C-alpha cells in the first residue's frame, strides 16, 4: 500500500495526508489522557487544602469545607473525562485507519 504514489492523484494524496495527521493527533491525545490517568495529580488532605487555599479573612470554615468537597468531586470527574476522551481518540484511530486502508487497498481484478 503506497499512500503517496503518483497513481493516486492530488486529491487522494491530500486526503491521505490529512488522515495521517488526524491519526497522529488522535494518538497524541490518547497518550496524553492515558498519562493523566496513570500519573495522578497530588490530592490534598483537608488540612493541606486549608493551609494552601483557604483565606479565613474572606471565608468561613464551612465555606472552606464546601470548597474542599467540590475539589474532591472535581478530581473524580476529571478521571471520567479522561477515560471518555481515551475511548473517543481510540475510535478515531480505528475508524481513520480503516478509511486509509479502504481508500488505499490494491484493487486486483478478478478473472
Helices and strands as residue ranges (DSSP letters): H 9-38, H 46-53, H 61-104
